[in-house]
Amino acid sequence: MTHAPGTPRRQIKLFAHLLNTGNQMGGWRHPEAHDGGLHDIHYFLRMAQEAEAAKFDAVFFADGPGFRRVVGRNAFAAMDVGKLEPVTMLAALAMGTSRIGLIATCSTSFNEPYNIARKFASLDHISRGRAGWNAVTSTGENEAHNFNFDTLEGHATRYARATEFIDVVRGLWDSWEDDAFLLDKVGGRYFNPDKLHALGHRGTFYRVEGPLNIGRSPQGHPLLVQAGGSAEGRDLGARTADAIFTPNPPIDAARAFYADMKARAAAHGRDPAHLLIMPSIQTVIGATESEARERAAYLDSLIPPDLALSWLQMSLGGVDLSGYPPDAPLPPIPPTKGGHSLRQGIIDRAARYNLSIAEIARHVAATRLGERFVGTPTQVADQLELLFKTGAADGFVISAPWLPGALTEFIETVVPMLRERGLFRTEYEGATLRDNLGLPRPSNRFVENPDLHVEPEVWLPAEPTAGEATV
Ligand SMILES: Cc1cc2nc3c(=O)[nH]c(=O)nc-3n(C[C@H](O)[C@H](O)[C@H](O)COP(=O)(O)O)c2cc1C
């Protein structure tokens, strides 16, 4: 494909998924995986700085406020436990980096919109326009038990809640117009009260008056990421998100997902180019293809089979497969109120490749679903180029199987190839995460539509009303 002079070149976007000691369930046991524990911010800082030096768009932190139920007392040694809270962590990473985006996962089921709006606006100020929020509905029963719920809310309710939650957060982010703060010492005017807007939200799940007590942030709205793949998740993402995380299914399914999301975005009146589709990619790289395969087999040998089965059962919504022989096919799996698309993706994959219970369990534990790219740097770069150029992806979430070394390998071997092919930047294009992703800065809803203005309740009347204390 030739590139017309003067038009911006479409290039691959890259996020680094810094999931503890790696995205492969046995990755933490790799001899070179980080072994200093996960409470050490410098470990994450070094990886963020390395990704920044390689000009990645962002680092991404998955999260859930609780454990997932699995067998074995040492089950998720380094996948789920011993973690720093991600927004807190990103505030620290913001001070040790200057260009790379900082994306954290926070649940819409187990937070309040005001708190989330405030935290990410703060992070956007602290990082000077590099903050992103991965909004998830959460699928864990155990997470629900940490937040006054006896049980996880149903799927439809979680998405209805998420839809309202995100609308409230975005409304709060517009509380202040960009030029509201005057800081006029001589005139004694700190801000222009006409440029401050309450929200006055009264909905099904939330009552939020506003305004937010922090000024509009450098990006206007921090980046919004969404990862739900069910019909409800897709629609929410297509309407509200800037980027969609998705597993990396076989390429025909990836293309169908991409086309579906772009069509949904257009149906919501959006420019489809402003919704980035970002599959999560796990790579195992070797100097030769056979070396890469050996390395993948070694990594997979680090996963205890009973742990893989347990993770599979949990991913399928808590089914009990212990009564089936490991080499049997998956039995019919009942619907679950947990995540829909991950469950369906596992069932589809097992059927497509005729996998036994043990085989699909090993696959999910190794990749957490999706195609894994095992091969030489050239082969991996070829795969990424194919997805990017044939309507399956706008960029990739690089989910290294073990950390930090497998990310370093990707950076040192695959990234230069993408660059040589003109597919990846040599320098950051802009100052903010949105700039680098080629996404517009959202306008302020109250400027766009003055009829939406709600007068803040914050002003005291000029004359004290009867009974009101005067200080
Ligand atoms: C790349 C990727 C990252 C994800 N990260 C998280 C996460 O950090 N926390 C979480 O609770 N869910 C995470 N999810 C799960 C989804 O957000 C979503 O909850 C799940 O897919 C169920 O949605 P669905 O019912 O619409 O399919 C992730 C999914 C993908 C594909």
The ligand as a Gaussian input file, in Angstrom:
#p B3LYP/6-31G(d) Opt

LIG

0 1
 C       -7.730000      -7.666000      27.121000
 C       -8.790000      -7.800000      28.184000
 C       -8.547000      -7.287000      29.439000
 C       -9.500000      -7.397000      30.452000
 N       -9.218000      -6.891000      31.680000
 C      -10.111000      -7.043000      32.677000
 C       -9.787000      -6.610000      33.987000
 O       -8.717000      -6.074000      34.236000
 N      -10.711000      -6.783000      34.966000
 C      -11.934000      -7.364000      34.732000
 O      -12.726000      -7.468000      35.661000
 N      -12.261000      -7.793000      33.486000
 C      -11.376000      -7.659000      32.470000
 N      -11.692000      -8.106000      31.225000
 C      -13.010000      -8.723000      31.033000
 C      -14.029000      -7.796000      30.395000
 O      -13.925000      -6.485000      30.785000
 C      -15.461000      -8.214000      30.633000
 O      -15.780000      -8.055000      31.985000
 C      -15.701000      -9.618000      30.276000
 O      -15.200000      -9.858000      28.987000
 C      -17.169000      -9.931000      30.324000
 O      -17.865000      -9.116000      29.466000
 P      -19.006000      -9.667000      28.542000
 O      -20.035000     -10.317000      29.416000
 O      -19.525000      -8.456000      27.833000
 O      -18.401000     -10.648000      27.620000
 C      -10.748000      -8.025000      30.192000
 C      -11.001000      -8.533000      28.920000
 C      -10.047000      -8.433000      27.915000
 C      -10.357000      -8.996000      26.579000

